[in-house]
Amino acid sequence: MPSKDWTVLDFEKPIAELDEQIAQIKRLTQEQGIDRSEEIAALERDRDRAIEEIFSNLTPWDRVLLARHPKRPYTLDYVRIIFDDYVELHGDRLYGDDHAMVGGIARLGDRHVVFVGQQKGRDLKERQYRNFGMAKPDGYRKALRLMKLAEKFKRPVITFVDTPAADCSVDAEARGISEAIARNMMEMSVLETPIISVILGEGGSGGAIGIAVADRVIMMENAIYSVIPPEGCAAILWRDPSKYKEMAAALRITSADALELGVVDEVIKEPLGGAHRNPEAAALSVKAAIVKHLETLEKIPVQKLVDARYKKFRSMGIFEDTSKKKPQKKVPAEQQEQEEQGEA
């Protein structure tokens, strides 16, 4: 029977059907005690081929759906696997504790680090508790408090980005959500300690950049990074929300696009079928990337690190329009030499 699980995406249905067949045969094997290992192995090969074929032809919109996948591992799932030990800290010491933003101190091998990240929820109750991963001003101020703590004790900062956007409610606006994000960007640009940011799923708008000004920005293969969701952009620019698929391609929000545009420094390959099929393998890949970049960043003097980080983000979005440039008039070599002598 085809899977009726609402968490299965349309393009994943052939894979889910094979998974269900494999699971049924394994159950029968246990109940009847009959060896069906060859049959199971054949189905597993068919499933792996189906995954490879489907995932080698994903559209940008498919990547958006994967970034939002309800089974995709979230920040705390990664934290539990990546770090050997961690303690979560709470509150911004100004207003309250935002449950959409998590953070604390952790141990990564022999290193002690500070981590910060957005946390979504699995079920409706937890999603409401976490505000769907959309942090309020106190969330960004909590994140900044922890990052300043890291700077004080000379600990690297690891941030995990996974949010559709920052909270845009009247309450958040009244308490200065724009100022909180802007201040984080300003403070992170000159924070005197290494910063690594990982785009786990959705990297949405200012909600993402509020904790993503870093020395190294690394991105999961099926994550997205954009100033606006495709649906909202289609509604604003084309007055037609139904064109979200075309807008997903036009916005260039995939990891491959972000790497080509220089917005991120590395793309982390996900397990076959996406991070949700093997969260532990995905987390271990992220851990290896973090350790690799930390080893490089820790060798750079702090002032050079800060200067390079500032220049990195200031240079984003700068381009030169060559289509309107007038062609330069070719000057004979003799005339050019005379002009140079005159200037001398």
C-alpha positions as CSV (number, residue, x, y, z in Angstrom):
1,M,0.0,0.0,0.0
2,P,1.3,3.5,-0.8
3,S,2.3,5.5,2.2
4,K,-0.3,8.0,3.4
5,D,2.1,9.8,5.7
6,W,1.5,13.6,5.3
7,T,5.2,14.1,5.9
8,V,6.1,12.4,2.5
9,L,6.6,14.9,-0.3
10,D,5.0,14.2,-3.7
11,F,8.3,13.4,-5.4
12,E,9.2,11.1,-2.5
13,K,6.2,8.8,-2.9
14,P,7.9,6.2,-5.1
15,I,10.7,6.0,-2.5
16,A,8.1,5.7,0.3
17,E,6.3,2.9,-1.4
18,L,9.5,0.9,-1.7
19,D,10.3,1.6,1.9
20,E,6.9,0.3,2.9
21,Q,7.4,-2.9,0.9
22,I,10.8,-3.4,2.5
23,A,9.3,-2.9,6.0
24,Q,6.4,-5.3,5.3
25,I,8.8,-8.1,4.1
26,K,11.0,-7.6,7.2
27,R,7.9,-7.9,9.4
28,L,6.9,-11.1,7.6
29,T,10.4,-12.4,8.0
30,Q,10.3,-12.0,11.7
31,E,6.8,-13.5,12.0
32,Q,7.3,-16.5,9.7
33,G,11.0,-17.0,10.2
34,I,11.7,-17.3,6.5
35,D,14.9,-16.0,5.0
36,R,14.0,-13.2,2.5
37,S,17.3,-11.4,2.6
38,E,17.8,-11.6,-1.2
39,E,14.3,-10.1,-1.8
40,I,15.0,-7.3,0.7
41,A,18.4,-6.6,-0.8
42,A,16.9,-6.4,-4.3
43,L,14.2,-3.9,-3.1
44,E,16.8,-1.8,-1.3
45,R,18.8,-1.6,-4.5
46,D,15.7,-0.5,-6.4
47,R,15.0,2.1,-3.7
48,D,18.5,3.5,-3.8
49,R,18.4,3.8,-7.6
50,A,15.0,5.6,-7.3
51,I,16.5,8.0,-4.7
52,E,19.5,8.7,-6.9
53,E,17.4,9.3,-10.0
54,I,14.9,11.6,-8.2
55,F,17.4,13.6,-6.3
56,S,19.6,14.2,-9.3
57,N,16.7,16.0,-11.0
58,L,15.4,18.2,-8.2
59,T,14.0,21.6,-9.1
60,P,14.7,24.7,-7.0
61,W,11.1,24.4,-5.6
62,D,11.8,20.8,-4.7
63,R,14.8,22.1,-2.7
64,V,12.5,24.5,-0.9
65,L,10.2,21.7,0.1
66,L,13.2,19.7,1.3
67,A,14.4,22.6,3.4
68,R,11.0,22.8,5.0
69,H,10.6,19.0,5.3
70,P,8.7,18.2,8.6
71,K,11.1,15.3,9.3
72,R,14.2,17.4,8.7
73,P,16.6,17.6,11.7
74,Y,16.4,20.9,13.6
75,T,19.1,22.8,15.5
76,L,18.8,20.8,18.8
77,D,19.0,17.5,16.9
78,Y,22.3,18.7,15.5
79,V,23.5,20.0,18.8
80,R,22.9,16.7,20.5
81,I,25.0,14.8,18.0
82,I,27.8,17.4,17.1
83,F,28.7,18.4,20.7
84,D,30.1,16.0,23.3
85,D,28.3,17.9,26.0
86,Y,26.2,21.1,26.2
87,V,24.3,23.3,28.6
88,E,21.5,25.5,27.3
89,L,21.3,29.1,28.6
90,H,18.2,31.2,28.7
91,G,17.0,34.8,28.6
92,D,18.2,38.1,27.2
93,R,18.5,39.9,30.6
94,L,16.2,42.6,29.2
95,Y,12.8,41.2,28.6
96,G,12.4,37.4,28.6
97,D,13.4,34.1,27.1
98,D,12.5,33.5,23.4
99,H,11.9,29.8,22.8
100,A,12.5,30.2,19.0
101,M,16.1,31.0,19.7
102,V,18.2,28.5,21.6
103,G,21.8,28.7,22.7
104,G,24.4,27.9,25.3
105,I,27.9,26.6,25.9
106,A,29.2,23.3,24.6
107,R,32.2,21.1,24.2
108,L,33.5,20.1,20.8
109,G,36.3,17.6,21.4
110,D,38.9,19.6,23.2
111,R,37.3,22.9,22.4
112,H,34.8,24.9,24.4
113,V,32.4,26.8,22.2
114,V,29.2,28.9,22.3
115,F,26.3,27.9,20.1
116,V,23.2,29.8,19.0
117,G,20.4,28.7,16.6
118,Q,16.7,28.9,15.7
119,Q,14.6,25.9,16.7
120,K,11.3,24.9,15.0
121,G,8.8,22.4,16.5
122,R,7.8,18.9,15.5
123,D,4.1,19.0,16.4
124,L,1.5,21.8,16.6
125,K,2.0,22.3,20.4
126,E,5.8,22.6,20.0
127,R,5.6,24.8,16.9
128,Q,3.4,27.2,18.9
129,Y,5.9,27.1,21.8
130,R,8.8,27.8,19.4
131,N,6.8,30.3,17.3
132,F,7.6,28.2,14.2
133,G,11.3,29.1,14.5
134,M,10.6,32.8,14.1
135,A,12.5,34.7,16.8
136,K,11.4,37.9,18.4
137,P,13.6,40.8,19.5
138,D,14.5,39.1,22.8
139,G,15.6,36.0,20.8
140,Y,18.2,38.0,18.9
141,R,19.3,39.9,22.0
142,K,19.7,36.5,23.8
143,A,21.9,35.4,20.9
144,L,24.0,38.5,21.1
145,R,24.4,38.2,24.9
146,L,25.8,34.7,24.3
147,M,28.1,35.8,21.5
148,K,29.5,38.6,23.7
149,L,30.0,36.0,26.4
150,A,32.0,33.9,23.9
151,E,34.1,37.0,23.0
152,K,34.8,37.7,26.7
153,F,36.1,34.1,27.3
154,K,37.7,33.7,23.8
155,R,35.4,30.9,22.7
156,P,34.4,30.3,19.1
157,V,30.8,30.9,18.1
158,I,28.8,28.3,16.1
159,T,25.4,29.5,14.8
160,F,22.7,27.3,13.3
161,V,20.2,29.0,10.9
162,D,16.8,27.5,10.3
163,T,14.0,30.0,10.1
164,P,11.4,31.2,7.6
165,A,11.9,34.7,8.9
166,A,12.0,36.8,12.1
167,D,8.8,37.3,13.9
168,C,6.8,40.1,12.2
169,S,3.9,40.5,14.7
170,V,2.9,43.9,16.0
171,D,4.4,43.0,19.4
172,A,7.8,42.2,17.8
173,E,7.7,45.5,15.8
174,A,6.8,47.5,18.9
175,R,9.8,46.0,20.8
176,G,12.3,46.7,18.0
177,I,12.8,43.6,15.9
178,S,14.6,45.5,13.1
179,E,16.9,47.2,15.6
180,A,17.7,43.9,17.3
181,I,18.7,42.3,14.0
182,A,20.6,45.3,12.8
183,R,22.5,45.4,16.1
184,N,23.4,41.7,15.8
185,M,24.8,42.3,12.4
186,M,26.8,45.3,13.6
187,E,28.2,43.5,16.6
188,M,28.9,40.2,14.9
189,S,30.9,42.0,12.2
190,V,33.4,43.1,14.8
191,L,33.2,40.3,17.3
192,E,36.7,39.3,18.3
193,T,36.3,35.6,18.2
194,P,35.9,33.1,15.3
195,I,32.3,32.7,14.0
196,I,31.0,29.8,11.9
197,S,27.4,29.8,10.7
198,V,25.6,26.8,9.3
199,I,22.4,27.1,7.2
200,L,20.5,23.9,8.1
201,G,17.2,24.3,6.4
202,E,15.5,27.6,5.7
203,G,17.7,30.7,5.7
204,G,15.0,33.3,5.5
205,S,15.4,37.1,5.3
206,G,16.7,39.2,8.2
207,G,15.7,36.4,10.5
208,A,18.6,34.4,9.1
209,I,21.3,37.1,8.7
210,G,20.7,38.2,12.3
211,I,22.8,35.3,13.4
212,A,24.7,34.6,10.2
213,V,27.4,37.3,9.9
214,A,30.4,34.9,10.2
215,D,33.9,34.2,9.1
216,R,32.7,31.0,7.4
217,V,29.1,30.4,6.2
218,I,28.5,26.7,5.3
219,M,25.2,25.4,3.9
220,M,23.5,22.1,3.8
221,E,23.0,20.7,0.3
222,N,19.1,20.9,0.4
223,A,18.9,24.1,2.4
224,I,17.8,27.5,1.0
225,Y,19.0,31.0,1.6
226,S,16.9,34.0,0.5
227,V,15.8,37.5,1.3
228,I,12.1,36.4,0.9
229,P,10.1,33.2,0.4
230,P,9.2,32.3,-3.2
231,E,5.5,32.6,-2.5
232,G,5.8,36.1,-1.0
233,C,8.0,37.3,-3.8
234,A,5.7,36.0,-6.5
235,A,2.8,37.8,-4.8
236,I,4.7,41.0,-4.6
237,L,6.5,41.2,-7.9
238,W,4.1,39.2,-10.2
239,R,0.9,39.7,-8.3
240,D,0.4,36.0,-8.7
241,P,1.2,33.7,-5.7
242,S,0.7,30.6,-7.9
243,K,4.0,31.4,-9.7
244,Y,6.0,30.4,-6.6
245,K,7.8,27.6,-8.5
246,E,9.1,30.0,-11.2
247,M,10.1,32.5,-8.5
248,A,12.0,29.8,-6.6
249,A,14.2,29.4,-9.7
250,A,14.5,33.2,-10.3
251,L,15.6,34.0,-6.7
252,R,18.5,31.6,-6.9
253,I,18.1,30.3,-3.4
254,T,19.6,26.9,-3.6
255,S,23.0,25.9,-2.0
256,A,24.6,25.6,-5.5
257,D,23.4,29.2,-6.3
258,A,24.6,30.6,-3.0
259,L,28.0,29.0,-3.5
260,E,28.3,30.4,-7.0
261,L,27.3,33.8,-5.9
262,G,29.9,33.8,-3.0
263,V,27.2,34.0,-0.3
264,V,28.4,30.8,1.3
265,D,31.8,29.3,1.6
266,E,31.0,25.6,1.4
267,V,28.1,23.3,0.7
268,I,27.8,20.1,2.9
269,K,26.6,17.1,1.0
270,E,23.6,15.4,2.6
271,P,23.0,11.7,3.0
272,L,21.3,9.9,0.1
273,G,17.7,11.1,0.0
274,G,18.2,14.2,2.3
275,A,19.2,14.9,5.9
276,H,15.9,13.6,7.2
277,R,16.7,10.1,6.0
278,N,19.8,9.9,8.1
279,P,20.1,12.8,10.6
280,E,23.1,11.3,12.4
281,A,25.2,11.1,9.2
282,A,24.1,14.6,8.3
283,A,25.2,15.9,11.7
284,L,28.5,14.2,11.6
285,S,29.2,15.8,8.2
286,V,28.4,19.2,9.7
287,K,30.7,18.5,12.7
288,A,33.6,17.6,10.3
289,A,33.1,20.8,8.4
290,I,32.9,22.9,11.6
291,V,36.1,21.3,13.0
292,K,37.9,21.8,9.7
293,H,37.1,25.5,9.5
294,L,37.8,26.1,13.2
295,E,41.3,24.7,12.8
296,T,41.9,27.3,10.0
297,L,40.3,30.3,11.7
298,E,42.0,29.8,15.1
299,K,45.4,30.3,13.4
300,I,44.4,33.8,12.1
301,P,45.2,36.8,14.3
302,V,41.9,38.3,15.7
303,Q,42.3,41.7,14.0
304,K,42.9,40.1,10.6
305,L,39.9,37.8,11.2
306,V,37.6,40.8,12.0
307,D,38.9,42.8,9.0
308,A,38.3,39.9,6.6
309,R,34.8,39.2,8.0
310,Y,33.8,42.9,7.6
311,K,35.1,43.0,4.1
312,K,33.5,39.7,3.2
313,F,30.0,41.0,4.0
314,R,30.5,44.5,2.7
315,S,31.5,43.1,-0.7
316,M,28.3,41.0,-1.1
317,G,26.0,42.3,-3.7
318,I,28.6,44.6,-5.4
319,F,28.5,44.2,-9.2
320,E,29.6,46.1,-12.2
321,D,27.2,46.7,-15.2
322,T,29.4,46.3,-18.3
323,S,26.6,46.5,-20.8
324,K,26.4,50.3,-20.6
325,K,30.1,51.0,-20.7
326,K,31.3,53.0,-23.7
327,P,34.0,51.2,-25.7
328,Q,37.4,52.8,-25.1
329,K,38.9,54.5,-28.1
330,K,42.0,52.8,-29.3
331,V,45.0,55.1,-29.1
332,P,48.1,54.5,-31.3
333,A,51.1,53.3,-29.3
334,E,53.1,56.4,-30.5
335,Q,50.5,58.8,-29.3
336,Q,50.1,57.0,-26.0
337,E,53.8,57.3,-25.4
338,Q,53.8,61.0,-26.1
339,E,50.9,61.5,-23.7
340,E,52.7,59.6,-20.9
341,Q,55.8,61.7,-21.5
342,G,53.8,64.9,-21.3
343,E,52.2,63.8,-18.0
344,A,55.7,63.0,-16.7
